Amino acid sequence: MRTEFPFRLPRGYVDERGAVHRDGVMRLATARDELVPLRDDRVRENPAYLSVVLISRVVTRIGGVDDIHPGVIEDLFASDLAFLQDFYRRVNAEGHTRAAVTCPSCQEEFAVDLAGGRLGES
């Protein structure tokens, strides 16, 4: 069974030195991952913070950063957080990282893997 899923952030995490980190890994969530954040005071004060805490528990690495905590997730660009929220849902609810898309030019429908990868890889 596959439990870890690589991804590539649309913009990337910028660390304190200005380095940009885009490639990362998210693991499958456990029941504990979804329950523990509910006891977090930050989540109790602001329910929207739940996704920050939850994502920080399941992302194991972003580039060279492997100490992922809520502060790292807070510093992501909004588009990267939205990407990780959708990626979390796909991995944990749907069991895959593929999304159906339509070519804007020819209207052909096909699937892409949101986990990223280089052109030509399957």
TANOR-V511859 format. One record per run of one state. SS is the DSSP state (hx for helix, st for strand, lp for the rest). FROM is the first residue (numbers start at 0). LEN is the number of residues. If there is no record, write none. Layout:
BEGIN
SS_FROM_LEN / SS_FROM_LEN
END
This chain:
BEGIN
lp_0_3 / st_3_11 / lp_14_5 / st_19_8 / lp_27_3 / hx_30_9 / lp_39_1 / hx_40_5 / lp_45_1 / hx_46_12 / st_58_4 / lp_62_2 / st_64_1 / lp_65_4 / hx_69_5 / lp_74_3 / hx_77_17 / lp_94_3 / st_97_5 / lp_102_6 / st_108_5 / lp_113_9
END
